[in-house]
Amino acid sequence: MTTVGIATGSGRGMGLACARRLTTMVDVLLLVDRDEAGVSAAAGKLAAEGSAHVEPVALDVTDRDGLARLADRVADTGTLRAVAHAAGISPTMADWRRILTVDLVGTALLTEALRPLATEGTALVCFASMAPLLGPAEEHPAVLAALDDPLAERFPERLHDALGAPLEDTGTAYAWAKRGVHRLVRREAVLLGPVGARICSVSPGIIDTPQGRQEEQSHPSMAALVRQTPLGRKGRPEDVAAVVAFALSDEAAFLTGTDLLVDGGVCAALHR
């Protein structure tokens, strides 16, 4: 049976690095990105490097109908083997509603669309962030009830009702969206386990990507986090992709429902 992989946000940065690792893990790799030109260029490059047949797919992960078509393409091609879901936006890229919609609702829509295709050996990794680990955890039941239902009608507004005006800060919205991904992965692991499928999240720290550099320009305080990182440097996209590749591999066959923090130790330093 033909094995199929999906790498979202694969036009550049960590998504592209993950896609590069997947070219040796599956027979057919679908590269997903909303930037049609960027994902087409990436597909051409990766097709020449790996053994997989690589296809570009121009798609916004918040497009439910588009995700249904993506799932149909996988089903028509073979067996879903591996998904690296790196698509997302950061605090300088949009307002608080859009950040929640892309980073959390989009993740929930993707897992919903692909869940029926999961089978023995299917593995997914969804990108979260170290951001929710840097501040105090909010355990108010109303907040968590809203956060844990990202596909509900008016989800951003429902979460705003629970948290109030602070959610309108894009950095705060980003942290909550990524905390939602952490929690979604735990719920999804319970649904996927009975068919032998797995799902984890990965939480990058400060990684040297175009998106990361854009955030640094707007938030000079990020330089202090790099200085406090025990390993003394920013991460590279390849650092994160290596962890993702392990989590998707058969060697991680008993790993599911958990988060993998790839931050060079900065959270440990801050919480010491």
C-alpha positions in Angstrom: 0.0 0.0 0.0 1.2 3.5 -0.9 2.0 5.5 2.2 1.0 9.2 2.3 2.4 12.1 4.3 1.3 15.6 4.8 3.4 18.6 5.8 1.5 21.9 6.4 3.1 25.3 6.5 5.8 23.7 4.3 6.7 26.6 2.1 9.5 27.7 4.4 10.9 27.6 7.9 10.2 24.7 10.2 7.4 23.3 8.0 9.9 23.0 5.1 12.4 21.3 7.4 9.8 18.8 8.5 8.8 18.2 4.9 12.4 17.4 4.0 12.5 14.7 6.7 9.2 13.2 5.5 10.5 12.7 1.9 12.3 9.7 3.2 9.5 8.3 5.3 6.5 8.1 2.9 5.9 7.3 -0.8 3.8 10.4 -1.5 4.2 13.7 0.3 1.5 16.4 0.1 3.0 19.8 0.8 0.3 22.2 2.1 0.7 26.0 2.3 -1.5 28.9 1.6 1.3 30.5 -0.4 0.9 28.8 -3.8 4.1 30.0 -5.3 6.1 29.2 -2.2 4.8 25.7 -1.8 5.2 24.9 -5.5 8.9 26.0 -5.3 9.4 23.9 -2.2 7.8 20.9 -3.9 10.2 21.2 -6.8 13.2 21.4 -4.5 12.2 18.5 -2.3 11.3 16.2 -5.3 14.9 16.4 -6.4 16.2 15.6 -2.9 14.2 12.7 -1.5 12.6 9.5 -2.6 9.0 10.5 -2.2 6.7 11.8 -4.9 6.0 15.4 -3.8 2.8 17.3 -4.6 2.1 20.9 -3.7 -1.3 21.8 -2.3 -2.3 25.5 -2.0 -4.7 25.5 1.0 -5.6 27.6 4.0 -5.9 25.2 7.0 -9.1 27.1 8.1 -10.9 26.1 4.9 -13.1 23.2 6.0 -14.0 22.3 2.4 -10.4 22.4 1.3 -9.4 20.1 4.1 -12.1 17.7 3.0 -10.6 17.7 -0.5 -7.2 17.1 1.1 -8.5 14.1 3.0 -10.1 12.8 -0.2 -6.8 13.1 -2.0 -5.1 11.1 0.7 -7.8 8.4 0.6 -7.5 8.1 -3.1 -3.7 7.8 -3.0 -3.1 5.3 -0.2 -2.7 5.1 3.6 -2.1 8.1 5.8 1.2 7.5 7.5 2.6 10.8 8.8 1.4 14.4 9.3 3.6 17.3 10.4 1.2 20.2 11.0 3.4 23.3 11.2 1.1 25.9 9.6 0.4 28.8 11.9 0.8 32.5 12.5 2.6 34.4 15.2 1.6 37.5 17.2 2.8 40.2 14.7 1.0 38.6 11.8 -2.7 39.1 12.6 -5.2 40.2 15.2 -6.3 38.1 18.1 -9.3 36.5 16.4 -7.3 35.4 13.4 -4.5 34.0 15.6 -7.0 31.8 17.5 -8.7 30.8 14.2 -5.5 29.7 12.4 -3.5 28.3 15.2 -6.2 26.4 17.2 -9.3 26.2 15.1 -7.3 25.3 12.0 -5.5 22.5 14.0 -8.9 21.2 15.2 -10.3 21.3 11.6 -7.3 19.4 10.3 -7.4 16.6 12.9 -11.2 16.3 12.4 -10.8 15.9 8.6 -8.0 13.4 8.9 -9.3 11.3 11.9 -11.3 9.0 9.7 -8.2 8.1 7.7 -6.1 7.1 10.8 -5.1 3.5 11.0 -2.4 1.3 12.6 0.9 3.2 12.3 -0.6 6.7 11.5 1.2 9.4 13.4 0.6 13.2 13.6 2.6 16.0 15.2 0.9 19.4 15.7 3.0 22.5 16.3 2.3 24.3 19.5 4.8 26.6 21.3 6.7 27.2 24.5 4.6 30.4 24.9 1.9 28.9 27.2 4.6 27.4 29.4 6.1 30.8 30.2 3.2 32.2 32.2 0.9 31.0 35.0 -1.6 28.4 34.1 -5.3 29.4 34.1 -7.5 26.6 35.5 -10.9 28.4 35.6 -13.5 25.9 34.4 -15.2 28.5 32.1 -12.0 29.3 30.4 -11.0 25.7 29.9 -14.5 24.8 28.7 -14.3 27.4 26.0 -10.7 26.6 25.1 -11.6 22.9 24.7 -14.3 23.5 22.1 -12.5 25.3 19.3 -15.0 24.1 16.6 -17.9 25.7 18.5 -19.7 28.6 16.7 -18.2 31.9 17.6 -15.3 30.2 19.4 -13.0 33.3 19.6 -15.8 35.4 21.1 -16.7 32.6 23.6 -13.1 32.5 24.8 -13.1 36.3 24.9 -16.2 36.2 27.1 -14.3 33.9 29.5 -11.0 35.7 29.6 -12.0 39.3 28.9 -10.0 42.2 27.2 -6.5 40.7 27.9 -7.2 38.2 25.1 -7.1 41.1 22.6 -3.3 41.3 23.1 -2.0 39.2 20.2 0.8 37.6 22.3 -1.8 36.5 24.9 -4.1 35.1 22.2 -1.1 33.2 20.7 -0.3 31.7 24.0 -3.9 30.6 24.6 -4.1 29.2 21.0 -1.0 27.1 21.6 -2.2 26.0 25.0 -5.4 24.9 23.2 -3.2 22.8 20.9 -1.6 21.1 23.9 -5.0 20.1 25.2 -6.4 19.1 21.8 -3.6 16.7 21.3 -4.4 14.9 24.6 -8.0 14.6 23.7 -7.2 13.4 20.2 -4.8 10.8 21.4 -7.7 9.1 23.2 -9.7 9.0 20.0 -6.9 7.7 17.8 -5.4 5.1 20.1 -8.0 2.4 19.6 -7.1 2.2 15.9 -3.3 2.2 16.6 -2.7 5.8 15.6 -0.8 8.4 17.6 -0.6 12.2 18.0 1.8 14.5 19.8 2.5 18.2 19.9 5.9 19.9 19.6 6.6 23.2 21.3 9.5 25.1 19.7 11.4 27.8 21.6 13.1 30.6 19.8 13.9 29.2 16.4 15.9 31.1 13.7 13.2 31.3 10.9 11.9 34.2 8.9 8.8 34.3 11.1 10.9 34.1 14.2 13.1 37.0 13.1 10.0 39.1 12.4 8.8 38.5 16.0 12.3 39.5 17.3 12.1 42.8 15.5 8.9 43.6 17.2 9.8 42.2 20.6 13.4 43.1 21.4 12.9 41.3 24.8 13.3 38.0 23.0 17.0 38.6 22.8 17.1 38.2 26.6 15.5 34.8 26.3 18.2 33.7 23.9 20.8 34.8 26.4 19.1 32.8 29.1 18.9 29.6 27.0 21.3 27.1 28.6 22.5 25.9 25.2 23.4 29.5 24.3 21.8 29.9 20.9 18.6 30.0 19.0 17.2 26.8 17.6 17.5 25.8 14.0 14.5 24.5 11.9 16.4 21.3 11.6 16.6 20.9 15.4 12.8 20.9 15.5 12.4 18.8 12.4 14.6 16.1 13.9 12.3 15.8 16.9 9.2 15.7 14.7 10.7 13.0 12.5 11.4 10.9 15.6 7.8 11.4 16.9 6.5 10.3 13.5 8.8 7.3 13.3 8.1 3.7 14.3 10.7 4.1 17.0 8.2 6.4 18.8 5.5 3.7 18.7 4.5 4.2 22.3 4.6 8.0 22.3 1.2 9.8 22.1 -0.9 12.4 23.8 2.1 14.4 25.0 4.1 17.6 24.2 7.7 17.7 23.1 9.4 20.9 24.3 12.3 21.9 22.0 13.5 25.1 23.5 17.2 24.6 24.3 16.3 24.6 28.0 15.1 28.1 28.3 11.9 27.1 30.1 13.9 25.1 32.6 16.1 28.2 33.2 13.2 30.5 33.7 11.4 28.2 36.1 14.5 27.3 38.1 
